[in-house]
Amino acid sequence: MAKVTFLGLGVMGFPMAGHLVAKGHDVTVYNRTVAKAEKWVTQHGGAHGTTPAEAAEGADFVMACVGNDDDLRAVCLGEGGAFGAMRKGAIFVDHTTVSAAITRTLSAEAKRKGIGYVDAPVSGGQAGAENGVLSIMCGGDEGDYARAEPVMAAYARICKRLGESGAGQLAKMVNQICIAGLLQGLSEGLRFAEKAGLDGRAVVEVISQGAAGSWQMVNRHETMIDGEFDHGFAIDWMRKDLGICLKTADEIGAPLPVTALIDQFYKDVQAMGGNRWDTSALIERLRKLGE
């Protein structure tokens, strides 16, 4: 068992850190809002630090799941940042979805300080985090990954190294590109069923068993039919991720015409007040167009 620090206790980080305790690890947490860190300690035990550096002192592994590039840079290199307190030989594992560019910058800085670095964005949403069945796509040195993988196993269904630093973030971009297309297709299909007078649930019961089936169809069709979106992965965060995808696509010369279009559809949903709605709310845009 390891001494582990977890930075960031949002809807993903809070349960992920809890799974580490359940597996017997010695866990210290940090969260920008102290009350949430105190709540976590009340529920799970362990300890919390007032800064990333304080939390990371003496840790074998420091895991992070924060908001964006700037948040990650701050908890690593800002005032009271974790890198300033981590011992040589410790490993930093980043579960945030960020750009490959910031990943490579921080990985290089970690290496300079004698710290390992694994970029390890996750997929599976809040439910996956709570149930400990996340898919984790990783980049970084083989040795660092081999040491970190047993710790990440506390909340993973699958964990796989895909290449050097940044490979995990690039794979997460693929994940988000695919999800965007699936959700738009599912939204159009369910709205078509509504307009055609079909029972959407009955249709999905049949087609989900065939070539059209997907995780999104199985897990989101009922709430989409019912117009319930107060759950899951917020559109604000999806647009952040798609912005990373589109910027990277321009840099590497990979056309993403459908992704670019769906990003604008999400912008329309934000204008409807759906910033915090689940990403499956694309169907509401279609319903509004049909009014």
C-alpha positions in Angstrom: 0.0 0.0 0.0 1.2 3.5 -0.8 1.1 7.0 0.6 -1.1 8.8 -1.9 -2.2 12.5 -2.3 -5.3 13.4 -4.3 -5.6 17.0 -5.5 -9.1 18.0 -6.6 -12.4 16.7 -5.1 -15.0 17.5 -7.7 -17.6 15.0 -8.8 -14.9 12.7 -10.1 -12.1 13.2 -7.6 -14.2 12.9 -4.5 -15.2 9.2 -5.1 -11.9 8.3 -6.8 -10.0 9.4 -3.7 -12.4 7.4 -1.6 -11.7 4.2 -3.6 -8.0 4.6 -2.8 -8.8 4.5 1.0 -11.0 1.5 0.4 -8.0 -0.3 -1.1 -5.9 0.4 2.0 -3.8 3.4 0.8 -2.8 6.2 3.1 -4.5 9.2 1.5 -4.2 12.9 2.0 -6.4 15.2 0.0 -6.4 18.8 -1.1 -9.3 20.9 -2.5 -9.4 24.6 -3.3 -12.7 24.8 -1.3 -11.6 23.6 2.1 -15.1 22.6 3.2 -15.2 19.9 0.6 -11.8 18.5 1.8 -13.1 18.5 5.3 -16.3 16.6 4.2 -14.2 14.0 2.4 -12.1 13.4 5.5 -15.2 13.1 7.6 -16.5 10.4 5.3 -13.3 8.5 4.5 -10.7 9.4 7.1 -7.2 10.3 6.1 -6.1 13.9 6.2 -6.2 17.1 4.1 -3.6 19.7 3.3 -4.2 23.5 3.1 -2.0 23.7 -0.1 -1.1 21.2 -2.8 2.5 21.2 -1.4 1.4 20.5 2.1 -0.8 17.6 0.9 2.0 16.2 -1.3 4.7 16.2 1.3 6.2 12.7 1.6 3.8 11.1 -0.9 4.7 8.2 -3.1 2.0 9.2 -5.6 0.2 12.5 -6.2 -3.0 12.2 -8.2 -4.8 15.2 -9.6 -8.2 15.7 -11.1 -8.8 19.5 -11.5 -10.5 21.7 -14.1 -8.3 22.8 -17.0 -4.8 23.7 -18.1 -4.5 26.7 -15.8 -5.8 24.8 -12.8 -3.3 22.0 -13.4 -0.4 24.4 -13.8 -1.4 26.1 -10.6 -1.5 22.9 -8.4 1.8 21.8 -9.9 3.9 24.9 -10.2 2.0 27.8 -8.6 2.5 29.2 -5.1 2.3 26.2 -2.8 2.4 23.9 -5.8 2.9 20.1 -5.4 6.1 19.9 -7.4 7.9 22.0 -4.9 7.2 19.5 -2.1 7.3 16.1 -3.9 10.3 13.9 -3.2 12.6 12.6 -5.9 11.2 9.3 -7.2 7.6 10.1 -6.5 5.1 10.0 -9.3 2.6 12.6 -10.3 -0.5 11.2 -12.1 -2.8 13.7 -13.8 -6.4 12.6 -14.4 -7.5 16.0 -15.7 -8.5 16.4 -19.3 -6.1 19.0 -20.5 -4.0 19.8 -23.6 -1.1 17.6 -24.6 1.0 20.7 -24.7 0.6 21.5 -21.0 1.1 17.8 -20.3 4.5 17.8 -22.0 5.5 21.0 -20.3 4.7 19.7 -16.9 6.2 16.3 -17.6 9.5 17.9 -18.6 9.5 20.0 -15.5 8.8 16.9 -13.3 11.6 15.0 -15.0 14.0 17.9 -14.2 13.0 17.6 -10.6 13.4 13.9 -10.5 9.7 13.3 -10.4 7.8 10.8 -12.6 4.8 12.0 -14.5 1.9 10.0 -16.1 -0.9 11.7 -18.0 -4.0 9.6 -17.3 -7.3 11.2 -18.3 -10.4 9.2 -17.5 -13.7 8.3 -19.2 -16.8 6.9 -17.6 -18.3 10.0 -16.0 -19.5 10.5 -12.4 -21.1 7.0 -12.3 -17.9 5.4 -13.4 -15.9 7.3 -10.7 -18.4 6.4 -8.0 -18.5 2.7 -9.0 -14.7 2.5 -9.6 -15.0 1.4 -13.2 -13.3 4.2 -15.1 -11.4 3.7 -18.4 -8.0 5.3 -18.0 -5.8 6.2 -21.0 -2.2 6.9 -20.2 1.0 8.4 -21.5 4.4 8.6 -20.0 7.5 6.6 -19.2 6.9 2.8 -19.1 8.5 2.5 -15.7 6.5 5.3 -14.2 3.3 3.8 -15.6 4.1 0.4 -14.3 4.5 1.8 -10.8 1.3 3.9 -11.0 -1.0 1.4 -12.6 -1.7 -0.7 -9.4 -2.7 2.5 -7.6 -5.0 3.6 -10.4 -6.5 0.1 -10.4 -8.5 1.2 -7.3 -11.0 3.0 -9.6 -10.3 1.6 -13.0 -12.1 -1.0 -15.2 -9.3 -0.7 -17.7 -6.0 1.2 -17.5 -3.6 1.2 -20.5 -0.4 3.0 -21.5 -0.7 4.3 -25.1 2.7 5.9 -25.6 5.0 8.7 -24.3 4.0 11.8 -22.5 0.8 13.3 -24.0 -0.5 10.1 -25.5 -3.1 9.7 -22.8 -4.5 13.2 -23.5 -4.5 12.6 -27.2 -6.5 9.4 -26.7 -9.0 11.3 -24.5 -9.5 13.7 -27.4 -10.4 10.7 -29.6 -12.8 9.7 -26.8 -14.5 13.1 -26.8 -14.7 13.3 -30.6 -16.5 9.9 -30.7 -18.9 10.8 -27.9 -19.9 14.1 -29.5 -20.8 12.3 -32.8 -22.6 9.5 -31.0 -24.7 11.9 -28.9 -25.8 13.9 -31.9 -26.7 10.8 -33.8 -28.7 9.5 -30.8 -30.4 12.8 -30.4 -31.5 12.9 -34.0 -32.7 9.3 -33.9 -34.7 9.8 -30.8 -36.2 13.0 -32.0 -37.1 11.4 -35.3 -38.9 8.6 -33.4 -40.8 11.2 -31.4 -42.0 13.0 -34.5 -42.8 9.7 -36.2 -45.1 8.7 -33.3 -42.9 5.8 -32.1 -42.3 4.7 -28.6 -38.7 5.7 -28.1 -38.0 3.2 -25.3 -39.4 0.3 -27.4 -37.3 1.4 -30.4 -34.1 1.5 -28.3 -34.9 -1.9 -26.7 -34.6 -3.3 -30.3 -31.9 -1.3 -31.9 -29.6 -1.3 -28.9 -29.1 -5.0 -29.5 -27.9 -4.4 -33.0 -25.2 -2.4 -34.8 -26.6 0.9 -33.5 -26.0 0.0 -29.9 -23.7 2.1 -27.7 -23.0 3.0 -24.1 -24.7 6.4 -24.7 -27.8 4.7 -26.1 -28.2 2.3 -23.2 -27.4 4.8 -20.4 -28.8 8.0 -21.7 -31.9 7.3 -23.9 -34.4 7.3 -21.0 -33.3 10.6 -19.6 -33.2 12.1 -23.1 -36.7 11.0 -23.8 -37.9 12.4 -20.5 -36.0 15.7 -20.9 -33.9 15.2 -17.8 -30.3 16.5 -17.9 -29.4 17.4 -14.3 -26.7 14.7 -14.1 -23.6 13.5 -15.9 -20.9 15.5 -17.7 -21.7 19.2 -18.1 -21.8 20.9 -21.5 -19.4 23.6 -20.3 -16.8 20.9 -19.7 -17.5 19.2 -23.0 -17.0 22.5 -24.9 -13.7 22.9 -23.0 -12.7 19.5 -24.2 -13.9 19.9 -27.7 -11.9 23.2 -27.9 -8.8 21.2 -27.1 -9.7 18.7 -29.7 -10.3 21.3 -32.4 -7.1 23.2 -31.6 -5.0 20.1 -31.7 -6.7 18.9 -34.9 -5.6 22.2 -36.6 -2.0 21.7 -35.3 -1.7 18.1 -36.6 -3.8 18.5 -39.8 -6.7 16.2 -38.8 -10.0 17.5 -40.2 -12.9 17.3 -37.7 -15.9 18.8 -39.6 -18.6 16.9 -37.6 -16.9 17.7 -34.3 -16.7 21.4 -35.2 -20.4 21.4 -36.1 -21.5 19.7 -32.9 -19.4 22.1 -30.8 -21.5 24.9 -32.2 -24.7 22.9 -31.4 -23.4 22.7 -27.8 -23.0 26.5 -28.0 -26.6 26.8 -28.9 -27.6 24.7 -25.9 -25.5 26.9 -23.7 -27.5 29.9 -25.1 -30.7 28.0 -23.9 -29.3 28.0 -20.4 -28.0 24.5 -20.5 -24.4 25.2 -19.4 -24.6 22.6 -16.6 -26.9 20.1 -18.4 -25.5 16.7 -19.4 -24.0 16.4 -22.8 -27.0 14.3 -24.0 -29.0 17.6 -24.0 -28.3 18.0 -27.7 -31.8 16.6 -28.2 -33.3 19.7 -26.5 -31.8 21.8 -29.3 -33.7 19.7 -31.9 -36.9 20.0 -29.9 -36.5 23.8 -29.8 -35.9 23.9 -33.6 -39.2 22.0 -34.0 -41.3 24.4 -32.0 
